[in-house]
Amino acid sequence: MASMPIIPITLIRNTPAAATPHTLLARWGLAMRRHQRAIAALQWVVVVFYFSLLIYPALMPLPTEEARIVDNLRLFAQFVFWGIWWPFVMLGTMLMGRVWCGVFCPEGALTELASRHGLGRPIPRWLRWSGWPFVAFVCTTVYGQLISVYEYPQAALLVLGGSTVAAVLVGLVYGRGSRVWCRYLCPANGVFGLLAKIAPLHFKVDEARWQQDKRHGHAVNCAPLINIRHMKSASACHACGRCSGEHGAVALSLRSPASEILATDPREAKTGEAMTLLLGVIGIATAAFTWSSSARFVQGKTALADWLMAHDAWALLQDNAPWWLLTHYPNAHDVFTWLDGLCILAFILGGGGALGLTVWAGIWLAARVLRDQAVSWQKLALSLVPMAGAGVFLGLSMLTIGHLKSEGLNLSWVPALRATLLTLATGFSAYLMLRMCLTRISQRTLAGLTLALLPLGLIVRVWLWVLFAL
């Protein structure tokens, strides 16, 4: 199999920064480079905190009805992981790029450490397949719903802990001081890469300045295996600051949130990335957030159960599946039957797939009508990144709101905030579509824009139904 050479990570020290713009952000980026030991120490604090909240709650009994987040470790860990961590990591990625990955992520720190002391084998071609982020995201999302990962620490330990073990094993085998797991296999990698495209904060590379700089230094190679000199996108950058100031050409900077997507060359807009967005984030993830509150799901499952009972077919109505396959917590009166599991799979994969494919069909048709070489359907699909990011945040924050509501807090402000976020995301996506489609005014471009707006309207309609029952 073809392989990819790995160069050991070298933290470049004492690189002159005279050519780097002396803005406050640029200086902050240089400070990140100088204080890599402090960042590493912070990562290990997060590792300890992460394992503490992942392992100890799984060994504790179910909380009583009187238990609260502030006095019960199980509830506290559940709130931290799913009420704070995941939604605000997603929001932070949309605002600051992949700072979570480069500065905080425990899996990234562990896989990099393992890689420094592992076998150091080259990365095989099969591992670099571009479809792994989508496959990993879908499998993790669906499996997490089947075992109720948001509600039970045993399930969280299995899903999150399993991912961490896999990250360490990959680090022990492949790469040399790098983050092979993060670059190719992490279930969240595809989502983070998409959301980072609209982050106003990023490490900007001046390729011409790099070329002009004649100083000789150590070879530059970052943990997520980016060719920094030619880096144009924030998608793969972990924003760790290790390369800041290199050759006076790399600086932490502000940009327009729309700039990267609008500047994307159609040939660089990847099909796998677009399908992760449409089928994964917009389709599968939305279905995963909504199945438990869907009246149609309940109606369909009830009709199937009635039919099975009428035909004396009781096998699918049994609830004897182990907890690691389907939710099974009799003491909490929470047990899934085999029929429950099949219905959840059908709703998430079938319903989510149908939503994603419908959106894809609208985007594809719009691109066909436009007939503009500068706007492929893959690039046009990227205009939905703001809407997809808002959907992920709103879906995950439903768990946050649920936790806060159980604590008796006044949440009268939530509907207005949700409506504001939905409006901003819709407007941002519509603006990107407008900029891509209306490069010139004609009947064809107006028709293409109209067709592109239809799937955006469908997504908004779904979230209006989910959040406001409209």
Buried (B, 14 or more C-beta within 10 A) or exposed (E): EEEBEBEEBBEBEEBEBEBBBEEEBBBBBBEBBBEBEEBBEBBEEBBEEBBEBBEBBBEEEEBEEEBBBEEBBBBBBBBBBBBBBBBBBBBBBBBBBBBBBBBBBBBBBBBBBBBBEBEBBBBBEEBBEBEBBBBBBBEBBBBBBBBBBBBBBBBBBBBBBEBBEBBBBBBBBBBBBBBBBBBBBBBBBBBBBBBBBBBBBBBBBBBEBBEEBEEEBEEBBBBBBBEBBEBEBBBBBBBBBBBBBBBBBBBBBEBEBBEBBBEBEBEEBBEBBBBBBBBBBBBBBBBBBBBBEBEEBEEBBEEBBEEBEEEEEEEBBEBEBEBBEBBBBEEEEEBBBBBBBBBBBBBBBEBBBEBBBBBBBBBBBBBEBBEBEEBBBBBBBBBBBBBBBBBBBBBBBBBBBEBBEEEEEEEEEBEEEBEEBBEEBBEBBBBBBEBBBBEEEEEBBEBBBEBBBBBBEBBBEBBBEBBEEE
